Amino acid sequence: MGFFGRLKTGWALSMDSLQVLRREPSLSVFPLIAGLSGAIFMGLVLGGAVFVTGTDPGPALYGALFLVYLGTAFISSFFTAALVYNAREVFEGRDPTLNDGMAAAWRNKRTLFVWALISAIVGTILRAIESADNPIADIASLIFSVAWGILTYFIIPVIVFENVGVRDMFSRSGETFKQTWGETAGAGFGVGIITVLFTLAGLAIAALVFVTLGSTAVGAVGAIALAVLVVLLAFLLGSTLGSVAKTALYVYATEGKRPEGFENVDFSNARS
């Protein structure tokens, strides 16, 4: 299958993922909890650091920034792991609860924390490279970011579904991406298009509200509130669809089993 055929497969994957989400909308709760928890954690840590040290940069403030990287990475990984587990349960025809996903993530908390720690260290290094006023550093940061994203794309499903160590989780993730790079790109493109269309439709409605109510305080506040809600819902939609599609691709690539609800997807080349 050529590149465009793989992109077509990825697009079908994103469309079928949307149908899965319609059937089990509770999957979107995990990104919502992760986003709220991450925002609260970030506010508490940075607010406490500024209160103690002031706004001047110093070791304590940089330490707080690293703690933010670590905490938000762990929170995101934890709830993504819960989503991935429940998505696979839906593929199997079961009706998982939120507690089922949380329990699965908790069983892998140590590995998820190690992954979050490594991710935080890498994120801090990348931030330091990006802060250097040097075009070579910018290019190096971009190349490393892309390579890191490829290597770790499937790392959460690997942690949740495979009993592997730290080194193996990177190699397994990289191997799975190598087998599915075209479908992965297509799925990302499809999820992006769906998210953009949803956002544009929602913002159009917000603009209509503003025009209908006129340039009054009520109209402005209503339109802004609706626009903010649309952006938040678009984030939840994109995050959930991306995780569902990734899980489906991972399941077939590693097990050769077509997930339920993905009858429109040609998985023939997504197999390790």
C-alpha positions as YAML, in Angstrom:
chain: A
units: angstrom
residues:
- id: 1
  name: MET
  ca: [0.00, 0.00, 0.00]
- id: 2
  name: GLY
  ca: [1.39, 3.42, -0.99]
- id: 3
  name: PHE
  ca: [1.54, 6.56, 1.09]
- id: 4
  name: PHE
  ca: [-1.82, 7.91, -0.05]
- id: 5
  name: GLY
  ca: [-3.43, 4.54, 0.54]
- id: 6
  name: ARG
  ca: [-2.13, 4.64, 4.10]
- id: 7
  name: LEU
  ca: [-3.49, 8.17, 4.50]
- id: 8
  name: LYS
  ca: [-6.88, 6.93, 3.30]
- id: 9
  name: THR
  ca: [-6.72, 4.15, 5.87]
- id: 10
  name: GLY
  ca: [-5.87, 6.69, 8.57]
- id: 11
  name: TRP
  ca: [-8.83, 8.86, 7.56]
- id: 12
  name: ALA
  ca: [-11.19, 5.87, 7.80]
- id: 13
  name: LEU
  ca: [-9.66, 5.12, 11.18]
- id: 14
  name: SER
  ca: [-10.52, 8.59, 12.46]
- id: 15
  name: MET
  ca: [-14.08, 8.35, 11.11]
- id: 16
  name: ASP
  ca: [-14.67, 5.00, 12.80]
- id: 17
  name: SER
  ca: [-13.12, 6.38, 16.00]
- id: 18
  name: LEU
  ca: [-15.79, 9.08, 15.92]
- id: 19
  name: GLN
  ca: [-18.48, 6.39, 15.76]
- id: 20
  name: VAL
  ca: [-16.88, 4.64, 18.76]
- id: 21
  name: LEU
  ca: [-16.98, 7.91, 20.69]
- id: 22
  name: ARG
  ca: [-20.63, 8.39, 19.82]
- id: 23
  name: ARG
  ca: [-21.32, 4.92, 21.15]
- id: 24
  name: GLU
  ca: [-19.29, 5.47, 24.34]
- id: 25
  name: PRO
  ca: [-19.12, 9.26, 25.04]
- id: 26
  name: SER
  ca: [-17.80, 8.62, 28.57]
- id: 27
  name: LEU
  ca: [-14.33, 8.16, 27.03]
- id: 28
  name: SER
  ca: [-14.10, 11.95, 26.71]
- id: 29
  name: VAL
  ca: [-14.33, 12.32, 30.50]
- id: 30
  name: PHE
  ca: [-10.69, 11.28, 30.93]
- id: 31
  name: PRO
  ca: [-9.18, 14.20, 28.95]
- id: 32
  name: LEU
  ca: [-11.55, 16.53, 30.81]
- id: 33
  name: ILE
  ca: [-10.34, 15.32, 34.21]
- id: 34
  name: ALA
  ca: [-6.73, 15.43, 33.04]
- id: 35
  name: GLY
  ca: [-7.08, 18.99, 31.78]
- id: 36
  name: LEU
  ca: [-8.72, 20.25, 34.95]
- id: 37
  name: SER
  ca: [-6.29, 18.40, 37.22]
- id: 38
  name: GLY
  ca: [-3.29, 19.62, 35.26]
- id: 39
  name: ALA
  ca: [-4.47, 23.23, 35.35]
- id: 40
  name: ILE
  ca: [-5.07, 23.08, 39.11]
- id: 41
  name: PHE
  ca: [-1.69, 21.44, 39.74]
- id: 42
  name: MET
  ca: [0.10, 23.99, 37.58]
- id: 43
  name: GLY
  ca: [-1.63, 26.89, 39.32]
- id: 44
  name: LEU
  ca: [-0.81, 25.58, 42.79]
- id: 45
  name: VAL
  ca: [2.86, 24.89, 42.06]
- id: 46
  name: LEU
  ca: [3.63, 28.07, 40.13]
- id: 47
  name: GLY
  ca: [1.50, 30.18, 42.44]
- id: 48
  name: GLY
  ca: [3.31, 28.78, 45.46]
- id: 49
  name: ALA
  ca: [6.71, 29.30, 43.83]
- id: 50
  name: VAL
  ca: [5.95, 32.93, 42.95]
- id: 51
  name: PHE
  ca: [4.59, 33.55, 46.45]
- id: 52
  name: VAL
  ca: [7.75, 32.17, 48.06]
- id: 53
  name: THR
  ca: [10.46, 33.44, 45.68]
- id: 54
  name: GLY
  ca: [8.82, 36.31, 43.81]
- id: 55
  name: THR
  ca: [8.94, 36.71, 40.03]
- id: 56
  name: ASP
  ca: [12.75, 36.79, 39.75]
- id: 57
  name: PRO
  ca: [14.14, 33.64, 38.09]
- id: 58
  name: GLY
  ca: [16.08, 31.44, 40.44]
- id: 59
  name: PRO
  ca: [16.75, 27.81, 41.33]
- id: 60
  name: ALA
  ca: [13.45, 27.51, 43.21]
- id: 61
  name: LEU
  ca: [11.43, 28.85, 40.29]
- id: 62
  name: TYR
  ca: [13.22, 26.58, 37.82]
- id: 63
  name: GLY
  ca: [12.62, 23.70, 40.21]
- id: 64
  name: ALA
  ca: [8.94, 24.59, 40.25]
- id: 65
  name: LEU
  ca: [8.85, 24.60, 36.45]
- id: 66
  name: PHE
  ca: [10.37, 21.12, 36.37]
- id: 67
  name: LEU
  ca: [7.82, 19.97, 38.94]
- id: 68
  name: VAL
  ca: [5.09, 21.35, 36.69]
- id: 69
  name: TYR
  ca: [6.51, 19.39, 33.74]
- id: 70
  name: LEU
  ca: [6.64, 16.23, 35.84]
- id: 71
  name: GLY
  ca: [3.22, 16.59, 37.43]
- id: 72
  name: THR
  ca: [1.35, 17.51, 34.26]
- id: 73
  name: ALA
  ca: [3.12, 14.75, 32.32]
- id: 74
  name: PHE
  ca: [2.09, 12.17, 34.93]
- id: 75
  name: ILE
  ca: [-1.49, 13.45, 35.09]
- id: 76
  name: SER
  ca: [-1.80, 13.40, 31.30]
- id: 77
  name: SER
  ca: [-0.23, 9.94, 31.04]
- id: 78
  name: PHE
  ca: [-2.37, 8.52, 33.84]
- id: 79
  name: PHE
  ca: [-5.70, 9.57, 32.37]
- id: 80
  name: THR
  ca: [-4.63, 8.73, 28.83]
- id: 81
  name: ALA
  ca: [-3.80, 5.24, 30.08]
- id: 82
  name: ALA
  ca: [-7.29, 5.00, 31.59]
- id: 83
  name: LEU
  ca: [-8.84, 6.13, 28.29]
- id: 84
  name: VAL
  ca: [-6.77, 3.68, 26.25]
- id: 85
  name: TYR
  ca: [-7.79, 0.79, 28.50]
- id: 86
  name: ASN
  ca: [-11.48, 1.65, 28.32]
- id: 87
  name: ALA
  ca: [-11.30, 2.14, 24.56]
- id: 88
  name: ARG
  ca: [-10.01, -1.38, 24.15]
- id: 89
  name: GLU
  ca: [-12.78, -2.66, 26.44]
- id: 90
  name: VAL
  ca: [-15.29, -0.99, 24.11]
- id: 91
  name: PHE
  ca: [-13.60, -2.69, 21.14]
- id: 92
  name: GLU
  ca: [-14.20, -6.00, 22.90]
- id: 93
  name: GLY
  ca: [-17.91, -5.25, 23.18]
- id: 94
  name: ARG
  ca: [-17.81, -4.54, 26.90]
- id: 95
  name: ASP
  ca: [-19.21, -1.53, 28.76]
- id: 96
  name: PRO
  ca: [-16.37, -0.23, 30.97]
- id: 97
  name: THR
  ca: [-16.87, 2.21, 33.81]
- id: 98
  name: LEU
  ca: [-14.68, 5.15, 34.69]
- id: 99
  name: ASN
  ca: [-13.39, 3.17, 37.67]
- id: 100
  name: ASP
  ca: [-12.27, 0.36, 35.34]
- id: 101
  name: GLY
  ca: [-10.05, 2.75, 33.42]
- id: 102
  name: MET
  ca: [-8.72, 4.41, 36.56]
- id: 103
  name: ALA
  ca: [-7.93, 1.03, 38.11]
- id: 104
  name: ALA
  ca: [-6.01, -0.03, 34.99]
- id: 105
  name: ALA
  ca: [-3.98, 3.17, 35.06]
- id: 106
  name: TRP
  ca: [-3.31, 2.75, 38.79]
- id: 107
  name: ARG
  ca: [-1.94, -0.76, 38.19]
- id: 108
  name: ASN
  ca: [0.69, 0.81, 35.92]
- id: 109
  name: LYS
  ca: [1.34, 3.90, 38.08]
- id: 110
  name: ARG
  ca: [5.04, 3.18, 38.62]
- id: 111
  name: THR
  ca: [5.84, 2.76, 34.94]
- id: 112
  name: LEU
  ca: [3.69, 5.76, 34.09]
- id: 113
  name: PHE
  ca: [5.59, 7.83, 36.65]
- id: 114
  name: VAL
  ca: [8.95, 6.73, 35.21]
- id: 115
  name: TRP
  ca: [7.69, 7.68, 31.76]
- id: 116
  name: ALA
  ca: [6.49, 11.05, 33.09]
- id: 117
  name: LEU
  ca: [9.87, 11.66, 34.73]
- id: 118
  name: ILE
  ca: [11.75, 10.91, 31.51]
- id: 119
  name: SER
  ca: [9.28, 13.05, 29.56]
- id: 120
  name: ALA
  ca: [9.75, 15.93, 32.00]
- id: 121
  name: ILE
  ca: [13.55, 15.74, 31.74]
- id: 122
  name: VAL
  ca: [13.39, 15.70, 27.95]
- id: 123
  name: GLY
  ca: [10.87, 18.55, 27.97]
- id: 124
  name: THR
  ca: [13.13, 20.63, 30.20]
- id: 125
  name: ILE
  ca: [16.12, 20.00, 27.95]
- id: 126
  name: LEU
  ca: [14.13, 20.94, 24.87]
- id: 127
  name: ARG
  ca: [12.93, 24.12, 26.57]
- id: 128
  name: ALA
  ca: [16.53, 25.02, 27.40]
- id: 129
  name: ILE
  ca: [17.61, 24.43, 23.79]
- id: 130
  name: GLU
  ca: [14.70, 26.48, 22.45]
- id: 131
  name: SER
  ca: [15.55, 29.37, 24.78]
- id: 132
  name: ALA
  ca: [18.99, 29.70, 23.18]
- id: 133
  name: ASP
  ca: [18.99, 32.49, 20.61]
- id: 134
  name: ASN
  ca: [20.60, 30.33, 17.96]
- id: 135
  name: PRO
  ca: [19.10, 29.08, 14.66]
- id: 136
  name: ILE
  ca: [21.13, 25.86, 14.87]
- id: 137
  name: ALA
  ca: [19.66, 25.20, 18.31]
- id: 138
  name: ASP
  ca: [16.17, 25.80, 16.91]
- id: 139
  name: ILE
  ca: [16.76, 23.26, 14.11]
- id: 140
  name: ALA
  ca: [18.23, 20.74, 16.55]
- id: 141
  name: SER
  ca: [15.26, 21.19, 18.88]
- id: 142
  name: LEU
  ca: [12.79, 20.67, 16.02]
- id: 143
  name: ILE
  ca: [14.52, 17.51, 14.78]
- id: 144
  name: PHE
  ca: [14.77, 16.07, 18.28]
- id: 145
  name: SER
  ca: [11.12, 16.90, 19.04]
- id: 146
  name: VAL
  ca: [9.94, 15.09, 15.92]
- id: 147
  name: ALA
  ca: [12.14, 12.07, 16.61]
- id: 148
  name: TRP
  ca: [11.00, 11.96, 20.24]
- id: 149
  name: GLY
  ca: [7.35, 12.15, 19.21]
- id: 150
  name: ILE
  ca: [7.80, 9.26, 16.79]
- id: 151
  name: LEU
  ca: [9.67, 7.11, 19.30]
- id: 152
  name: THR
  ca: [7.09, 7.61, 22.05]
- id: 153
  name: TYR
  ca: [3.85, 7.75, 20.03]
- id: 154
  name: PHE
  ca: [2.55, 4.35, 21.20]
- id: 155
  name: ILE
  ca: [4.22, 4.35, 24.60]
- id: 156
  name: ILE
  ca: [1.01, 4.62, 26.66]
- id: 157
  name: PRO
  ca: [-0.66, 1.58, 25.00]
- id: 158
  name: VAL
  ca: [2.60, -0.33, 25.42]
- id: 159
  name: ILE
  ca: [2.68, 0.49, 29.13]
- id: 160
  name: VAL
  ca: [-0.98, -0.43, 29.63]
- id: 161
  name: PHE
  ca: [-1.07, -3.66, 27.60]
- id: 162
  name: GLU
  ca: [2.49, -5.02, 27.72]
- id: 163
  name: ASN
  ca: [4.53, -6.00, 30.75]
- id: 164
  name: VAL
  ca: [7.81, -4.42, 29.66]
- id: 165
  name: GLY
  ca: [10.64, -2.48, 31.24]
- id: 166
  name: VAL
  ca: [11.67, 1.10, 30.53]
- id: 167
  name: ARG
  ca: [14.03, 0.29, 27.66]
- id: 168
  name: ASP
  ca: [11.59, -2.11, 26.04]
- id: 169
  name: MET
  ca: [8.68, 0.30, 26.20]
- id: 170
  name: PHE
  ca: [10.60, 2.72, 23.98]
- id: 171
  name: SER
  ca: [11.67, 0.03, 21.53]
- id: 172
  name: ARG
  ca: [8.16, -1.46, 21.34]
- id: 173
  name: SER
  ca: [6.62, 1.96, 20.76]
- id: 174
  name: GLY
  ca: [9.14, 2.76, 18.04]
- id: 175
  name: GLU
  ca: [8.63, -0.60, 16.33]
- id: 176
  name: THR
  ca: [4.86, -0.16, 16.29]
- id: 177
  name: PHE
  ca: [5.16, 3.33, 14.82]
- id: 178
  name: LYS
  ca: [7.52, 2.03, 12.14]
- id: 179
  name: GLN
  ca: [4.84, -0.43, 11.02]
- id: 180
  name: THR
  ca: [2.01, 2.11, 11.09]
- id: 181
  name: TRP
  ca: [3.59, 5.47, 10.19]
- id: 182
  name: GLY
  ca: [1.31, 6.11, 7.22]
- id: 183
  name: GLU
  ca: [-1.87, 5.13, 9.01]
- id: 184
  name: THR
  ca: [-0.78, 7.17, 12.02]
- id: 185
  name: ALA
  ca: [-0.27, 10.26, 9.85]
- id: 186
  name: GLY
  ca: [-3.63, 9.70, 8.18]
- id: 187
  name: ALA
  ca: [-5.40, 9.28, 11.51]
- id: 188
  name: GLY
  ca: [-3.78, 12.45, 12.82]
- id: 189
  name: PHE
  ca: [-4.88, 14.29, 9.69]
- id: 190
  name: GLY
  ca: [-8.43, 12.97, 10.00]
- id: 191
  name: VAL
  ca: [-8.71, 13.82, 13.69]
- id: 192
  name: GLY
  ca: [-7.33, 17.28, 12.97]
- id: 193
  name: ILE
  ca: [-9.89, 17.90, 10.21]
- id: 194
  name: ILE
  ca: [-12.78, 16.75, 12.43]
- id: 195
  name: THR
  ca: [-11.58, 18.97, 15.27]
- id: 196
  name: VAL
  ca: [-11.15, 22.01, 13.01]
- id: 197
  name: LEU
  ca: [-14.59, 21.57, 11.43]
- id: 198
  name: PHE
  ca: [-16.18, 21.23, 14.87]
- id: 199
  name: THR
  ca: [-14.36, 24.35, 16.06]
- id: 200
  name: LEU
  ca: [-15.34, 26.40, 13.01]
- id: 201
  name: ALA
  ca: [-18.99, 25.34, 13.31]
- id: 202
  name: GLY
  ca: [-19.03, 26.23, 17.00]
- id: 203
  name: LEU
  ca: [-17.37, 29.61, 16.46]
- id: 204
  name: ALA
  ca: [-19.85, 30.34, 13.67]
- id: 205
  name: ILE
  ca: [-22.67, 29.72, 16.14]
- id: 206
  name: ALA
  ca: [-20.96, 32.00, 18.67]
- id: 207
  name: ALA
  ca: [-20.70, 34.71, 16.04]
- id: 208
  name: LEU
  ca: [-24.38, 34.22, 15.19]
- id: 209
  name: VAL
  ca: [-25.26, 34.65, 18.87]
- id: 210
  name: PHE
  ca: [-23.29, 37.89, 18.96]
- id: 211
  name: VAL
  ca: [-24.98, 39.20, 15.81]
- id: 212
  name: THR
  ca: [-28.43, 38.14, 17.00]
- id: 213
  name: LEU
  ca: [-28.11, 39.73, 20.45]
- id: 214
  name: GLY
  ca: [-26.32, 42.76, 19.09]
- id: 215
  name: SER
  ca: [-23.21, 44.49, 20.35]
- id: 216
  name: THR
  ca: [-24.44, 44.53, 23.93]
- id: 217
  name: ALA
  ca: [-22.75, 43.28, 27.08]
- id: 218
  name: VAL
  ca: [-25.04, 40.26, 27.11]
- id: 219
  name: GLY
  ca: [-24.27, 39.47, 23.48]
- id: 220
  name: ALA
  ca: [-20.53, 39.86, 23.92]
- id: 221
  name: VAL
  ca: [-20.37, 37.80, 27.12]
- id: 222
  name: GLY
  ca: [-22.61, 35.11, 25.64]
- id: 223
  name: ALA
  ca: [-20.57, 34.87, 22.44]
- id: 224
  name: ILE
  ca: [-17.25, 34.77, 24.33]
- id: 225
  name: ALA
  ca: [-18.53, 32.12, 26.76]
- id: 226
  name: LEU
  ca: [-19.80, 30.00, 23.88]
- id: 227
  name: ALA
  ca: [-16.52, 30.40, 21.99]
- id: 228
  name: VAL
  ca: [-14.53, 29.30, 25.06]
- id: 229
  name: LEU
  ca: [-16.84, 26.30, 25.50]
- id: 230
  name: VAL
  ca: [-16.38, 25.37, 21.83]
- id: 231
  name: VAL
  ca: [-12.58, 25.48, 22.14]
- id: 232
  name: LEU
  ca: [-12.68, 23.30, 25.26]
- id: 233
  name: LEU
  ca: [-15.03, 20.79, 23.61]
- id: 234
  name: ALA
  ca: [-12.80, 20.73, 20.53]
- id: 235
  name: PHE
  ca: [-9.82, 19.91, 22.75]
- id: 236
  name: LEU
  ca: [-11.74, 17.06, 24.38]
- id: 237
  name: LEU
  ca: [-12.91, 15.78, 20.99]
- id: 238
  name: GLY
  ca: [-9.45, 15.84, 19.45]
- id: 239
  name: SER
  ca: [-7.76, 14.27, 22.46]
- id: 240
  name: THR
  ca: [-10.31, 11.48, 22.76]
- id: 241
  name: LEU
  ca: [-10.46, 10.66, 19.06]
- id: 242
  name: GLY
  ca: [-6.68, 10.61, 18.84]
- id: 243
  name: SER
  ca: [-6.40, 8.14, 21.73]
- id: 244
  name: VAL
  ca: [-9.19, 5.91, 20.38]
- id: 245
  name: ALA
  ca: [-7.62, 5.78, 16.92]
- id: 246
  name: LYS
  ca: [-4.17, 5.12, 18.40]
- id: 247
  name: THR
  ca: [-5.53, 2.25, 20.50]
- id: 248
  name: ALA
  ca: [-7.29, 0.67, 17.53]
- id: 249
  name: LEU
  ca: [-4.14, 0.90, 15.42]
- id: 250
  name: TYR
  ca: [-2.02, -0.49, 18.23]
- id: 251
  name: VAL
  ca: [-4.37, -3.45, 18.80]
- id: 252
  name: TYR
  ca: [-4.28, -4.51, 15.17]
- id: 253
  name: ALA
  ca: [-0.57, -3.83, 14.71]
- id: 254
  name: THR
  ca: [0.40, -5.97, 17.69]
- id: 255
  name: GLU
  ca: [-2.33, -8.63, 17.69]
- id: 256
  name: GLY
  ca: [-3.60, -8.80, 14.13]
- id: 257
  name: LYS
  ca: [-7.17, -8.45, 15.43]
- id: 258
  name: ARG
  ca: [-9.60, -5.99, 13.89]
- id: 259
  name: PRO
  ca: [-11.24, -3.97, 16.70]
- id: 260
  name: GLU
  ca: [-15.01, -3.97, 16.76]
- id: 261
  name: GLY
  ca: [-16.41, -0.84, 15.10]
- id: 262
  name: PHE
  ca: [-13.56, -0.44, 12.61]
- id: 263
  name: GLU
  ca: [-15.01, -2.41, 9.71]
- id: 264
  name: ASN
  ca: [-14.28, 0.46, 7.27]
- id: 265
  name: VAL
  ca: [-10.53, 0.40, 7.93]
- id: 266
  name: ASP
  ca: [-8.06, -1.59, 5.83]
- id: 267
  name: PHE
  ca: [-5.54, -2.66, 8.46]
- id: 268
  name: SER
  ca: [-3.66, -4.98, 6.10]
- id: 269
  name: ASN
  ca: [-0.33, -3.12, 6.37]
- id: 270
  name: ALA
  ca: [-0.62, -2.09, 10.03]
- id: 271
  name: ARG
  ca: [0.88, -5.31, 11.36]
- id: 272
  name: SER
  ca: [4.15, -5.90, 13.17]
...
